[in-house]
Amino acid sequence: MLAAADAASAVVTTHYLHFSDLHLNKVALDLRYFQIRWYALSYIAGIMLAYWYVNQLLKQPNAPMAPRHTEDLLFYSTLGVVLGGRLGYVFFYKPELLTNFWAFVSVWEGGMSFHGGALGVMFAMLFVAWRNKLNFLRVMDYVSCGVPFGLFLGRLANFVNGELWGRETDVPWAIIFPAGGDVPRHPSQLYEAGLEGLLIFVVLAFLFWKTDARNRAGRLSGAFIGLYGAGRFYLEQFRQPDAGLEHLSWGLTMGQTLCLPMIIAGLVLITWSMRKPTAAPARV
């Protein structure tokens, strides 16, 4: 009877794509004694693309800062996204890593929290804005427009790593991930790349280039924070939560719980931007 069940399971799983059949390698370049992984490259590429794009936005009238300020933002935001992202992942999802130093610092193996990285970048922007006497909300507006690059590439890297896969499903495009057991799952990393990366980028680009949003302090960053929070909250129904964090005592996953403050903050910023007059040109 058990043999029959195993045979039936094998028949079912053969209808779905196995992740191993994609022949993806998490290592982009193997130098024998040193490996460069796609996960690390995705962070580097995302940060550099954001840096380039923000500089393009600053060429438009009424910019809140000068191009020289983006160099400081590049440095401090990189520290913020790496340190904040890793610390957020450890404290929110994997506190057991605190007892293993090597596992804690092995960022290249994967394991970053967007919520932690967002806090890290926010502190970086606060510091740069304070030191240069810039309007923090408007700086955050421009930086927010570049963040989707990193989100898109980071989710693709998650897929290449075969990590952060989705919940079990029977949809035709389901994939069997080796680390997720012999069951078909949602390729939720690709859903997140499309929603958190592509869709949010398009919405922010439209707001920036086709409306007066860039002159309304807090509107672009509010749209980004609110859209990400709402999108991630929705996608949590497809993404497999970390063990023990699937259903917290209040009925939500950890990911959904962390998104609620983002949704609220996004709405507050958008409302604030509606009450404020058009921003005055910054002194750069």
N, C-alpha and C positions, 0 to 999 in steps of 0.2 A: 504493500500500500504506500509506504514511504517512497519507494522507487517510482511508483506511478506519479506521485505528487511532484517529485523532482523532475521527472520527464515533462510533466505539464508545465512546470515553471520554466524549463529550458525552452520549450516551444514558444511560450509567451515572450520571453526576453529576446528571442532571436528576431522578433518583429521590430525591435528598437535599435537605434544606433548605439554602439558601444564607444565610449570615449577613447579607448585605446585604438580604435580603428581610424581615428583622426590623425594619429601619429604626431601629436603635438609634443614639443619638448620645452619644459620650463626653462632650460638653459639656452640662452641666445648665442653665447660664444664660450666655448670650453678651451681655456688656455692651459689645460692640464693641472697646473697648480693654482689656478684662479678661474672662477666661473663668473660670467656675467649673465644674469637672469633677466627674463622678460619683465618680471615684476619690478625690478629695480629700474630698468629702462623706461617702463611706463611712467614712473614717478618723475624721472628726469625729463622725459619728453613732455609730460603734462605741464610741468613747471615752466619749461622753456617756451612752450606754445602760449601759455597764459601770459608770460612776460612779453612776448612779441605782440600778442593781441591787445593787451592793455596799452602798450605804447602806440598802437594804431588808434585806439580810442582817444588817447590824449591829444591827438592831432586835431580833434574837433574843437570848435569854439567852447569857451567856458569850462575848460578842464580844471579839476580840483587840485592838480599837482603838476609838476614838471617831470619830464622823462628821467631826470637824475634821481628823483625820488623812487622810481621803480627799481633802481639798483639796490637800494636799501631794502625795499619790500621783497625783492627776490631772495636776498640773503636771509632775512629774518623769517620770512614766510616758509622757506625751505626747512629751517630749523623747527618752526612751529608745526608744520604738517607731519614731519617725521617723528619728533618727540611727542607731540600731542596725539598723533594717530596711534603710535605704539602704546603710550601710557593709557589712552582711552580703551584700546583693545584689551589690555591686561586687566585694568580695573573693572571694566564693564562686563567682559566676557570670559577672560582666562586668568583669574587671580592666582591660580596655582603656579603660573610662570614666575611669580615673585620669588619663589624658592629655588629657581634655576637660572643663574645669571646668564649663561650662554644662550639658553632658549629665549630669555628675555630680550637680549640684544640682537637676536637673529632675525632682523626685520626682512632681510632678503628672502626668507623662507615663506613670507606671507604673514598676515595677521595684523591688519591696521583698521582702526575705527575711524569712519568719516567724522562722527560726532566729536571725537577727541582731536582729530586733525583740524576740524573747523574751529574749535576753541583755540588751538595753537596758533592758527593763522590770524584769528581775531586779536589775540594778544600782540602778535607781531604788528598788525596794522595800527593798533592803539599806540604802540611804542613809537612807530615811525611818524604817525600823525601828531603825537604829543611833541616829539623832538623837533619837528619841522613846522609846528603850528598850523597844521592842515585840518580841514573839516573831516573828522573821522567817518561820518556817515557817507560822505561823497567818495572818500577813498574806498570804503567798503563797497560802494555801488560799482565802481569801475573794476575792482578786483573780482567781484562776484561774477562779472561777465566772462572772466577767463577761467574760472574754476571748472566748468563742465568739461574742458579738455582733459584734465586729470582724472575726473570721474569716469569718463568714457574709456580712456586707456587703462585705467586701473581695473575696471570691471572686465575688460577683455583679458587682462593679465590674470585675473582670478579664474577666468575660464580656462586659459592655457594651463594654469597650475592644477586644474581639476579640483578646486576648492570652492567653498561657499555655494555648493549646489543647492537645488531646490527640493521641494517636497515631492513625495512619491505621486505619480500621476499616470494616466493612460492616454494623454494627448499624443497624436501621431509624431510630433517632433521631440518627444521625450528622449533623454540620453541616459545610458547606464554609466554612472561614474564609479570607478573601482573603489574609491574610499567611501562611497555611499551605499555599498551593498549591491547585491544582484537584483536591483529593482530599477525601473525607469523613473527618472526624475525630471522636473522642470529645469531647463538650462537658465535658471534665474539670473545668472551673471549677465547673460545677453539681454534679458529684459531690463535689467538695471542700467546697462550700458546705453540702451536706447532711450529710456525715460530720463535717467539722471544726467546722462551726457548729451545726447543729440537733441532731445525735445526741449530740455531746459535751455540749452544753448540757443536754439532757434527762437524761443520765446523772448529771451533776454536781448538777443540781437535785434529782433523786431522792435522791442520797447526802446532800445537805445537809438536805433537808426531812424525809426519811423514815428516816434512820439517825442514828447518833451521830458520823458522819464529821467534822462541824465541830468536834468536841471532841478529835479525834485529830490532833495536829500532823503535817502532811505527807500526810495521806491524800487530801484533795481535790486538792492540787497534784500529788501523785503520780499520781492517776487521770487528771488532765488531761494531764500530760506524757506518760505512757505511752500513753494512748489516741490522742493526736495523733501521736506517733511511729509507732505501729503502723498507724494509719489512713493517714498520709502514705506510709509505706513501701509499703503495699498499693496505694495509688492511683497510685504512680509507674509501674505497669505500664500505666496508661491515659493518663497525662500525658506529653506530648512533652518530653523533657529538653532542656536547652540544648545547642547544638551543641558537640561535643567532650567533653561530660560524660555521654553516654548510657551508655557502658560503660567505667568506669575500670579500671585494671589489676587490681583485686581483684574485678571482676565486677558491681559495683553502680553505680547512678547517683549523682550528687552528692547529690541529694535523699535517697536511701535511706541513704547514708553518714552524712549529718547527723542522720538519725533514730535511728540505732543508739544513740548516747549518751543520747538522750531516752528511749528504751524502757528502757534500763538504769537511768537515774536515776529513772524513774517506779516501777519495781519496787523499787528501794532505798528510796524514800520510803514506799511502801505498807508494805513490811516493817518499816521503822522505826516507822511509826505503830501497828503492831500490838504492838510491844514497849513503847511508852510508855504511861503511865497517862493517863486522861482529863485534858485540859488544864484548868488552873486559870483562873478569871476573870482577865482582864487588868486592870491598873491604868490606867484611862482618866480 
